[in-house]
C-alpha cells in the first residue's frame, strides 16, 4: 500500500517522447494511473491527457486522500454488471465498482444514475462520498 509518491514513476519520465508533434496530435492515455502523478507529468509536457485506474488498490488510495469532513465526487459512465464494453477506455463503471469507492472512512452520501438526453444510450453515474469530520 505505501504512501502517495507525489512524483511520476522515474521509468515513465525517461520514456517521454523525444520529438515534438503538432499540438492537435498530442494526446496521451495513462492506464493504471493510481493517484495521477504520471498523468500530471504527461499533461505538463503539453499532452491532452486521459487517465484512469479502477483497481481496488487505486480506489483504496483515493479514499485515503479525502480529508476529514471532505467530499469525493465520482462522475463516470455507467453500465450494468456483466454488460459488455465495446468502446475504448475509459470504460463505464458497474454498480459494484461505484460501490467500491465507499472504502475505509468514506461513506456514500448520494448516488444518481443519469441519462444524456442528446445520447439516449449514454448513462452516467454521479456519486458523492463523504468522510466524517474528526
Protein Blocks (a to p, Z undefined) as FASTA:
>chain_A
ZZaehiacfklmmmpcfbdcdfklmccddehklnommmmmmmmnopacddddfbfklmmm
mmmmpcghiacddddddddehiacfbdcdddddfklmmmmmgcjbccfbdcddddfklmm
lccdddddddddZZ
